[in-house]
Amino acid sequence: MSSAIEILPAINSLRQLDSVFIYSIEEKDENFLDKYSKIIGIFDQQIDLFRSIEENTDLAIKQVESFKFYEKNQKSTRELSKESGSFLWLRLFKDIVLKLPHDEQSKQEMIEKLNEIYRNNNRQLKLIGNFKNEYKSEDAIRWYTGQPFLYKQLNRALRTEDIELLYKFRYFISDLSKNLSNEYEILKDSFDSKITFYRGTKLSNEEANKLERNLGKLISTNGYLSTSLSKDVALQFTDKSTDTETSVIFEIECDLGKTNTVTMASIAHYSKHSDEQEVLFDLDAAFEILSVEKNSSLNGLVVKLKATDEGAELAQEYIQYHDRKLNTTSVVIMFGYLLAEVGQYDKSEQYFERLLKNPNGEDIPFIYYYMGGAKVDQGDYDTAMKYYQQSYDMLINAQPQRELASSYVLSDIGWILHIKGQYNEALDHHKRALKIRKTYSNYLSVSSSLTNIGIIYKKIGKYNDALDCLKESLQIKEKYLPHVHQEIAKILSTIATIYSDMDELDNSLEYHQKSLEMIEKCLPFEHENIAINLNHIGTILTKKEKYDEALDYFIRALKIKENIFPNGHLSIALSLNNIGYIYYRKKDYTLALDYFEKSMNMRENLYSDINNPMLINLLTNFGLVYLKLHKYDSALTYHVRALNVSRIILPSGHFTITECLTNIAIVYREMKDYVKAFEYFEKSLKNEGKNPTKGNMLRLAYNYDNMGVCLCYQGDAQTGLEYRMKAIRLLGKVYPRLQYARTADTIGDVYLGLERYDSALECFYISLNIKLKCLSANDVRTAETLMNIGDVFFEKEKNERWKSNEQYKIKSRFYYEKALEIYTKNKHVNTIHTLNRIGIIYEEIHKYHVALQYYRKALETFGTDILSDDSLKEICENNVARIKWLMN
């Protein structure tokens, strides 16, 4: 007892510790038992100790369970959260097991596995030998309730979703399900139609809180559920609540007249404890949570459930979706893909490989197709492409050709080609798929093809074509789908990304928010697609430089992904990367690096051998931070790594390669190595190819401008300006963005200072055209460019003394007056400057009365809300005085 007194205070609070047994010949201390709730008893006889340990071990095994929830608002099983997927896979697995061969080979595989597990336990090996010799299929329930080596391993496999082990148990699972079904028929004849079953257990506080948060949802346990017809028996299993665990009584209502797919059986006559009146539910039973109430006498919760057929209906919907997609109702194939959809990629791959070795009549092209889909989810596009191509070849060479099914493979190949930047090839595949689908009047798949084509048009900068495709797709979706549907939400989100590329950020944000609002009505609150939408909004807010708001959205997305993928996932790495980029933009480079490193570590732990676009982006972000920290060697290292990866996975000419080369050039520019910088800008320029689209004109302009800057720093200002002028001309051809206007203004000022008026005018006209499209009619930034144009004509007239010089004055005055209208409406200080400028023009053509009006108006403006300094007031006073003297 003295040792127990010393040890227990340190270990009693450990969650891993379930029960404590004390063996002591000293006198028992009853207060000690009350103090530590985990003590089962104090024993002075070994036989009593062993019996208690065995009983409580069995109890712990029965009590260890977690719950799977399914959001009833989730309109389609196509979009599965991980938990919803887990909810479905047990139902599909049972269906599969009942269809698999039930023979001596499958029985022998199970026995060999059990012998392997218990190879060092002679007692259990003897019992396994008895099972091998004596087992009959009709005795499955008796063996399940009587032999720990069976129910322990089977329940462990179910709890951990161990596909390999469950497959080994397929022979016994099939027998047990059939036995339970037979017993269920007896139960229905023996009881009234409405029965209440009870289950007592202890749950972690986290699991108990989860029950409270999920009222109205469907729930299932991760295996066979043991209950009792007696509430008193159930109460014996609850024990008292602790700081970390909550006692729970489940009251399960079952209307046998209304449920057709929930199987349960009274197994008291098979059990060693017949007085427990045990009823066992089959592993695919589903329940609706009716209420969760605190109970003071229990010091825990009473949870009321109702048995329901909805679990089976959801599984059937999943099957029907894939039936509509590829005209296959193979549950066996779909189960493997479901594993991938919920993130269990290795299990999915193992399952499919086993299926290929022994297809047992399954459709092999579809096996390859779903294997490809699983690889896409992993980011392994090369292997996915190989599987898709095998599937396509088999479908197209079949007699007769399976054309409609092949369109789905074409579409998915197109998607991979798009990811790899092979846009022309991707477009070809999507158009081929679209043509087939139109032939079969498969409207929703036509909509999907239009969406895919629109996304590629967006990538190559054909935004109007992209919007046309997506709006046509949206019309089809709205016609054939419910008003609120995640497919509609997806298209809204895609349209938003196009507006983002067009720099129409307010429109983009509006569409993203509409998409998020809709998808939150369609999917559970912890669904990955909600996280994707949150990321989109965060990205737009980043572009709008609203970094704190963006950070909030990125963090919300991260939390959802961490709940969905507790063991890590590429999408979590992406969110960490996004958060790091926000801190980079906020100039918190230490935190930025911290998040980038977390992202890189997760990516390397999960998929260290896979190169993909996300890796390029992450390496680039490292380079950007090190550049800001003036650690140029580190910046170069990361940008060169990004370039090397991009050259491995992307075709020559891809814009990502261009950007990588540009980033390297920028580092050299900051290092003042202008020769090297010019070399890499030139390489970047050449990578763009000979036929630039709107999508890469911007990159061309950026490189021309930087090459010009490098030449200027090297002392060749004339050639440098020629390069910069090329940049301005290209900026005038792309979708207007305010930053391009600022660049044009800057270069225009340089040309004006060099008295190269025609080039200056070209720059300012391009700037004005952009600002008129980007800004409101009375924005002072537009007035600034109007003034610049006026200044060019004003200076041009002074330096070109010929007969048309009055024409320049007229043009100069025209632009000044346009600027004056805007400045006046905004009560801007430049109102005074502009009035004086116009006055000077009238003074030079000897229209002194008009000039005086403008000078006086400039002077009078000082009495308004417009603030200015005294020196400017003095200039205005001198102007008035001078014009009066001239008039006299």
N, C-alpha and C positions, 0 to 999 in steps of 0.2 A: 504493500500500500504506500509505503514511503516514496518509492520510485514514481508511482502514479501521481502522487501529490506534487512532485517536482516537475514532471513532464507535461501534465495536462494543461496547465495555464498557457504554455507556449504553443500547443498544437490544437487546442479545442476549436479555435476560430477558423482553422484551415478548411476551405470549401472541399478540398480533395478528401478530407476525412469524414466518412459517413457514420461509422460506429466504433465504439471503444469497448473492449472486453478485458476485464481485470481478473487475473488468476492470483489468489492470495489466500494463505491459511490464517492471516491475521483477522481480527474482529472487524466486521463490516461497519462502515461509517455511512449511515443513511443520509446525513446532511451532504456528504460528498456526492451522492447520487443525485440529489436535488440541484446541486450547484452546476453540474455539467450534464446537459441534456443528451449528449451523444453517448454517455455510458449506458450500455445495454444491461450490464449486471456485473456483480463481483462473485466469482466462482471459486470454490475450494475443492471441487471434484472435476477431474479432467473430462470425464464422459459428458457431464452437463455443459461444460465449456464448449466441447466440440459440437454437441447438438445445437446449442444456441448460435454458434458461428455459422453452421450449415443453414439453419433456418433463416437467419438474417441475411446471409449471402443470397439465398433464393429471393428473399423479399426485395433486396436492393436491385437485383436483376430485373424483377418485374416492375420496379418503380422507375428505373432509368428510362426516360422517354422525353422526346422533344416533339413539338407540334409543327405541322405544316399548315399554312393558311392559304386560302384562295380568296381574292377580292371579288365579291359577287358583281361589282360594277365593271370588272374586266370583261369587255365586250367580246374579245376574241382571244382564243388560245394561241393565236399566231404570235402575239407579243407576250412572252412569258417572263415574269421575274424569276429569279432563281428559286425562290420559295414556292411560287406557283408551279414551277416546273417540277420541283420535288414532289409536290402534291399529286401531280399527274403520273409521274413515272412509275410509282408502285402499282397504279391501276393498269398501266400498259404492261408492266412486267408480269403481273399475274395472268393477264390475257395471253401473253406470249408463252409462259410456262405451260399453260393448259394445252397449247398447240404443239409444243415440242415433243419429239419422240420420247416415249415413256418405256424404257427398256433396261436390260441388265447393265448395259454399258454406262448409262447415266447413274444407275444405282452404285456401280462399282467406283465411279469417279468420286462420288460423295464419300464413300467408305474410305477410299485412299486418302482423301483430304482430311478426314477426321483422324485417321491413324497418324498422319503427319503432324497434326495439331497436338495430339496427346501422346506423342512418341515416347515421352519420359514418364508417363503415368500408367503403370501396369493395370491398376484397377479399372480405369476408363477404357483401356485397350481391350480388356476382357469383356466389358459391356458392349463395346463396338463389335466385337466378334459375335456376341450373342445376337446383336441387331442384324448382322449380316446373315446369320443362319436362320433366325426365327421371324424376322420382320415380314408382315403381310400388309398390303396397301390399305386394307380396311381397318388396320390397327394404328393408323397414323396419329390419331388424337391420343391414344393411350401411351404411345412412345413419347410424344411431345410433352405430355404432362408428367411423365414418370422418369425421364432420363435427362439430367442436366447437360450431358454432352451434346444433346440435340438442341434443346431450346436455348441454351447459352450461346452456342455458336450461331444458330439461326438468327436470334435476336441481335447479336452483335453485328452480323452482316447487314441486317435491316437498319439498325441504328446508324451505322457508318456508311450505308449505301455502297457497300463493297460488292461491285458487280461480279467480280471473279468468284468470290465465295458464294454469292447467291446463285450464280450459274451452276456451281457444284451441287447446290442443294435443290436444283430444279425438280429432281425426281420426288423428293420428300414434300416440297412445297405443293406440287401438283396433287399428291395424295391427300395432304392435309386440307387443302381447299375443297376437294371433292368430299372428304369426310364431313367437313363442317357444313357443306351444302346439304348433305343427306340428313344430318342431325337437325338442320334448320327446318326441314319439312316436318320432322317430329315435333319440334318446339312449337311450330305454328298450330299444330293440332292439339297441343297440350295446354295452351295459354289463351287468355283473351287477346283480342287484337291489339289492345294498348297495354304496353308493359313499361315499367321503369327499372332501369339497371343502375347500379351504383359502383363507383370506383373511388377509393381513398388513396391519396398519395401525398408526397411532399414535393414541391417544385421550387426551383430557385426563384428568388424574388423577381429576377428578370423575366423568367417564363410566366410567372403569375401576372406581372404587369402587362405582359404582351397579350394575355387573355383578355384583360380589361380593355385594352386598346382596340381589340378586334371584334367587338360586338357585331353580330349580324353576318360575320364572315363564315366561310366553310372551314372546317378544321379536320385534320386526320392525325393519327399518331404514326410513328415511324415503324409500324409493324403490327403484330397481333395484339389486340387490346383485351386484357383480362378484366372482367367486371363481376359483380355479384348481384343476385336478386335481393340480398339483405343489406340494408343500410348499416345495421350494426356491425356486420362483417367488414364493410368498407371503412367504417370509423376506426377499426383496429389497425388499419394500414396508414392512418394519417399522422399519428404522433403529434407533438406540440410544435408550433412554429418557433423558429429561431431568428437570429438577426439576419441570416442569409437565406433562409428557406421559409416557405409558406405552406401550411397544411391546406389541402384542397379536397373537397368532396365533389365529384362529378355526378350529377343526376341526369341520366340519359333516357329521354322519352323515345319510344319506338312504337309507331303505329304499323303493325304488321299488314294491315289492309291497304296501306298507302305506299309502303316501300317495297320495291321489287329487286333492288340490286345490293342491299345491305344484308350481309349474311352473318348470323350469329348462331351459336349452338350451346346448349346446356351440356357441360362436360363434367358435372359433379360425379357422375357414376364412373368416370375414368380416373378421377383425381384421388390422391392419397388423403386429401382433406375435403371429403364430400360435404362436411358441414358448412363449408364456405359458399356453397350454392353457386359455383363459378359458371359464368357464361363468357365464352370467348368469341370476339368479333374477328372476322377475317381481315386480312391486311389491307383490303381496299375500301374499308368502311369510311364513310364521310359523315360529318355532323355539322349542324348549324349552331352557332353560339347564341343562345336565347338571352341569357342574363349572367352577370357575374356580381355576386353580392357578398359583402362581408358578414361573417357570422361570429357573434361574440362568444357563444358557448364553445364553438370550435376553435375560436381564436385564429380563424383562417377564412377561406373563401368557399362559397357554394356556387358551383358553375353548372348552369342548366344547359343541356345540349339536346338537340333533336336529330335523330337519324334521318338522313335524306338521300335521295337518288341523284342529287345534283352533281356529286363527284363523278359518277358514271357518265352523266350527260356531258360534263366538261371533257372527259376523256374522249367521248364519241365525237364531240365537236372538233377536237384536235385532229382526230383521224379523218374527219370529213374535209377539213381544210386542205390537208395534204392530198386527199383523194381528188378534190377539185383542181389542185395544182398540177399533179402529174398523173392523174387517173390511176392511182394505186391506193388500195386500202390495206396495205401490208403493215400491220402493227409491229411486226418483227423488225422491219427496216426503220420505221418511224421512231421506235424506241431508242435506237442508236443515235439518231439525230437529236432527239429530245435531250439525251445526256449532254451533247455538245451545247445545245441552246442554254442549258443551265450551268455551263462552265466546266463540266466534267469531261474535258477534252481527252485525257488519257484513257478514261474508261470507255468513251465513245470509240476511240481508235481501236482499243483491244476488242471491243464488241464486234465492230465491223470486220476486223481481220479474221476473227473466228468465224463470222458468218460467211465470208468469202471462201474459207476452206471447206465449209459444209453448208452451202446455201439452202439445201433442203427444199428446192423448188422456188426460192425467192427470186425476184426480178433483179438480175445482176446489174444492168445499167443504172437502176435506181440506187443500188448499194453504192456504186461508185459516185453517183451524183451527191448523195448525202454525205459520203466521206469527204467530197470536195467542199461541201458547205461547212463541215466541221473544221476543216483546215483554214477556210476563210475566216471563221470566227477566231482562230488562233493567230491569224496574221501571217500564216505560212502560205503565201500566194502561189509560189512555184509548185508546191506539191498539190495544192488545190487545182491548179490549172491542169496538171497531169491527170488527176481523177476526172475532172470535167471532160477532158478530151476523150478519155476512155469511154465515158458514158455517152457522149455525143456520137462517137463512131459506131457504137453498138446500136443506138437508137436509129441512126440514119441508114445503117446497113441492114436493118431488120426487114423482113418481108411480111406484110407491107411496112413501108416506112412509118415510124412513129413521129410524125412531123410536129404535132402540137407539143408533145413532151420535149422534143428537141429544142423548141423555142425557149424553154426555161433554162436549158443548159447554155444556149447561145447568149441569153441575157446575162447569166452569171459570169460567163467568160468575158463578156463585154465589160462587166463591172470590174473584174480584175485588171483588164487592159487599161481601163480608166484610172484605177488606183496606181498603176505602174506608169501612167503618163502617156500611154500609146493611144492618143485620142482618136486618130483617124481609124485605126483598127477597131477600137471600142465602138465608135459610131457605126461602122459597118455591121458589126455583130448585132447591135441594138436595132438597126433598121431591118436586118434580116428577120429578127424575132418579131418586130412589129408587123411586117408583111405577112408572116404566117398567122399571127394572132388575128389580124383583120380578116383573113380568109375564113377563120373559124368563128368569127363574130364573138370572140372572147373579150368582152368589153373591159372588164377590170384589168386583164393582163395587157390590153391595148393601152390603158391608162398608165400602167407601170412602165411600158416601153417608152411612151411619150415623156414620162418623167425622167427616165434614164437618158434619153436623147437631149432633153432640156438641160440636164446637169452638165453634159459634155459641152453643149453650146456655151454654157456659162464659163466653163473652164477655158475655152479658147477665145473668150471675149465677145461672142455673138449674143449679147444680152437680149436684144429684141426677139431674136429667134428662140432663145431660151424661155423668155416670158410667154411667147405664143404657145410653145409646147406644154408648158406647165399649166397655163390657164385652160387649155383644152383638156388636159389630164384632170384638172380640178373639176371641170364641168361633168366629166364622166363619173368621177368618184361621188360627186354630190347627187347625181341622178340615181346611182345604183347602190349607194351605201346609206346607212342611217345618218341623220343630220349631224350627230356627234360621233366621230369615228377617228381612230388614230391615223388612218391612212390619209384622211383629209388634213389632219394636223401636220403630218409630214410634208405635204405639198405646200401648205402655208409657210412652213419653216424654210423650205427650199426657195420659195419665192422671196422670202426675207433675205436669204443669202445673196440673191441676185441684186436686190436693191442695195445691199451692203457693198457689193463690188462696184456698183454705180455711184457709190458715195452718198446715196440717199438714205442716210442713217436713221432718220426719224421714221420713214416708211418701213425700213428693215426692222426696227425695234417694234413697231406696231404689229407687223405680221408675226414676228417671233412670239410676242405676248399673246396674240390670238391663238397661236399654235399651242403654247404652254397651257393656256386656260382650257382648251379643248382636250388635250392629252391627259390633263389631271383628272378630267371626268371619266376618261376611258380606262385608265390604268391604276394599279396600286400606287400608293404614295412613295414606295421605295422601288420603283421600276427604273431600269437603266435609261429608257427613252426620255423620262422626265429629266434625268440628269443631263442627257444630251441637249435638251432644250434649254436648260439652265446655263449650260456652257455657251450655247449660241448667244443668249442674251448678254452673258458676261463679256463675250468677244465684242459685241456691238458697243457696249458701254466702255470697253477699253478704247475702241476707236474714237469714241466721243470724249475720251480723256476723263471719264467719270470712274476713277480707279477704285475708290472705296465701294461704290455700288457694284462694280464688276467683281471685286473680291468677294463680296457677300454671295453673289450667284455662284461663283466658282467653288466656294467652300460648301455651299448647300449641295452642289453636284457631287463633290468629293465624299460627303457624308453618306449620300445615297449609295454611291459605288462601293464604299467600304463596308456597308451593311450587306450589299448583294454579294460581294466577293471578299469575304473575310481573309482569304489566303492570298490576296493580291490579284491584280489583273492589269492588262495593258491600258484599259480605260482609266484605272486609278493613276497609273503613271502619267497619262495624258493630263488629268486634272492637276496633279502636282506640278507638271510643266506649266500649265496655264497660270496657276497661282504664282509660281516663280517669275513668270513674265510680268505679272502685275507689279511685283516688288521691283523688278528691273525698271519698269516705267516710272515707279515712284522713287527711283534712285536709291533704294535700299538694297544695295548689291550683295551684302552679306546674307540677308534673308533669301534673296533671289537664288544665290548659289546653293543655299541649304535645300531649297525645294527642288532645284534642278538635280542635285545629287541624290535626293530621295527618289526622284523619278527615274534616274539612271539605274540606281541600285535595284529598284523593283523590276525594271525592265530586264536587267541582266540576270536577276534571279529566276525570272519566269522564262524568258526566251532569249538567252544570251547569243544564240547562233543565228538569229533572224534579223536581217536588215530590212527596214521598212521606212516609209516617209516620216513617221513619228520620230525615229532615231535621228534623222537628218535635222529635223526641227529642234530637237533637244540639244544636239551638238552645236547647232548654230546659236542657240540661246546662251550656251556656255561661252562661246566666242564673243558674243555681244557684251556680256558682262565683263569679261577680262579686258576687252577693248576699253570700256569705260574706266576700268581700274588701271589703265595704262600698262597692263601686263601683256605686252604685244606678242611675246613668244608663245604664251599660253593661248592667246586669242587665235594666233596663226595655227597652232596645233589642232584646235577644235574645228576651225573652219576648213582646214585641209582634210581632217577626218570626215567631216560632213560631205565634202566634195568627193572623196573616195567612195563613200557609201552610195552617194547619188549616182555616180558613174557605174556602179555595180548593178543597181536595180532599175535605173531609168534610162530611156533611150537618149542618144545624142540629140541636142536641141531642146531638151526639156527645160522649162523655166526654172526648176529648182537648181539645176546645174548652173544656169546663168546667175542665179542669186548667190550660190556658193562662191563662184568665181568673183563676183562683185564684192562679196564680204571680204575675201582675201585681199582684193585690191584696196579696199578701204583701210584695212590694217596697215598695208604698206604706205598708203597716203599719210596716215597719222604718224607713221614712223619717219615721214619726210623722205621716203625712198620713192620719189616720183617716177623714176624710170620703171621700177618693178610694178608700181601701182598702175601706170599707163599700160604695161604689158598685160596685166590681168583684166583691166577694163576692156582691153581690145579682145582678149580671149572670150570674155563674157559676151561682147558684141557679136563675135563670129558665131557663137553658140546659138544665137537667136534664129539663124537661118535667113534665107533670102526672101521669104514672103511673110513679113510680119502682119499679125492680126492686131486688132485693138488691144487684145490681151497682152501682147508683148511690146507694143509701141512705147508703153510707159517705161519698161526696162531698157529699151533702146535709148530713150531720152535720158534716163538716169545715167547710163554709161557715157553717152556723148557729153553730158554736162560735166561729169567727173573727169573725163579725159581732157576736156577743155581746161578745167581747173588745174590739172597736173601740168599741162603745157604752159599755162600762165605762170605757175610757180617756177618752171624751168626757164622762164624768160622769154618764151615765145607767145606773147600776148595775142598777136594777130591770129595765129593758127588756133590758139585756145578759144578765142571768141567765135571763130568759125564753127568749131565743134559745139560750143554752147548754143549757137544759133540753130544748129541742126536739132538740138534738144528741144528748143522752143517750138520749132515748126512741128515736131512730132506731138508735143503736148497739146497743140491746137487741134489735133485730129482725134484725140481720145475723149472718153467721157469726162466732162468738166469737173475738176476738183479745185477748191480754192488754193490749195498749196501750189498747184501748177501756175496759177495767176501770180502768186508771190514770186516764184522763180522768174517768170517772164518780166515782171516789174524790175527785179534786181538787175537782170541782164540789160533791159532797156535803159536803165539809169547809166550803166557803164557805156553803152553806145552813145547816149546823149552827151556824156562827159567828153567822149572822143570826137564829138561833132559828126558822128555817122548817123545822120537823121533818119534816113530811110530804114535802116536796121532797127533803130530805136522805135520808130513808128510801128514796124511789124511786130515787135515785142509787145508794145502797149496795146495794139489792136487785139492781139491774141489774149492778153490779160483781160481786156474789157469784155470780150466775147464770153470768156469763162465766168467772169463775175456777174454778168447779166443773167447767166443761167443758174448760178449758185446762190446769189444773194437777192434780198428784197429790192424793190425798185429804188428805195431811198436810203440804201446803206452807204455810209460815208466812205467805205473802202472802194466802192464804185466811183465815187467823186474823186478820189485820189488818182485813179487811172485816167479819168477825164482831164484832170489838171495836168497830168504828165503829157498827154497828147497835145493839149493846148500849149504847154511849154515847148514841145518840139517844134510846132509851127511858129511859135514866137521867136525861138532862137534861129530857126531856119530862115526866117525873114531878115533877121539882122545880118546873117552871113551870106545870103544869096541876093545881092542887090541887082535885081533885074526887073523887067516890066511887070512880072506877075506877083511882085512882093505883097501887094495889097490883098491878093487872094489868100496868102498865108495869114494875114491879120484877120480876115473874115473867118477862116477856119479856126484860128486860135480863139477868137472871141466866142465862136459857136460852142466850143468844148468848155471854155471857162463858164459860160452862162448855164450850161447843163450841170456843171459841178456846183455852181452857185445855188441852183434850185435845191439840190440835196443838202448842201451845207446849211442853208437858211432854215429848212424844215427841221434840221437836227440841232439848230442853235450852236453850230460848231465854230471854233475860233478861226478856222480857215475861211469862214464867210468874209472876214475883213481882208485877208490876203487876196481872195478872189475878186472882191470889189475893186481893190487897188489895181490888180492886174488888168481888169477890163477898162478901168479909168486910164491907165497908161496907153492902151491901144487907141482909145479915142483921142487922147492928147497927141499921139504921134501923127494921127491923120488930121489934126487941127480942128477936131470937133470939140472945142473947149467947153461949151455949155453941157454937152453930154458927159464929158469927162468929169466936170465939176459935180454933176449929180451923183456919180458913182463914188467920188472921193468924199463928198459930204455924207453919203449913206454909210460909208465905211466908218467915218468919224462918229456918226450918230449911233452906230452899233455898240459903241462902248457904253452907252447908257442902258443897254439891255442886259439880259442874263448872261450874255457871252463874256467870259473873262479873258483878259489879255494883259500883256505887260505894258509899262509906260513907254518903252522905246517904240513899240508899234504904234501907240497913240501919237507919239511925236512925229512918226513918219506920215501918218494920216493928216495931221495938222499942217505939215510942210507941203503935202500934196495940194491941199486946199489953197494954201497961201500962194503957192507957185502958179496954179492955174488961174487964180484971180489976177495975179500980176500980168500973166500972158494975155488975159482978156482985156486988160487996160492998155 
